């Protein structure tokens, strides 16, 4: 049996930190950014391509802009598991005061660095149409 649980746990931990950052409950951006590879890339739901610097700028812009944000994860699924990392997918629902902000599907490529630490290498998000 293939065990993706460490990767699922990392997604849950990271999104909890993002939830706190966007809510204004966290002020330690370097801790959050340390979860991402220096080679990180992302395709946003609007098809914009970001690198790690672009992700940092996005986080800086969004800090505290969504007080009360709640991120709910579901449909976590392992796609590929290999010595150097894994690929998984999940569904992410974002709400504030029980009002839907967005619903999206995401696919993540994780990599392990030289010390074995797992890092986010690539993220592709797509909005779920109503």
ABEGO torsion letter per residue (X at the ends): XBBAAAAAAAAAAAAAAAAAAAAGABABAAAAAAABBAABBBBBAAGBBBBAAAAAAAAAAABGABBGBBBBBBGBBBABBBAAEBBBBBBBBBBBGGBBABBBBBBBBBBBBAAGBBBBABBBBBBBBX
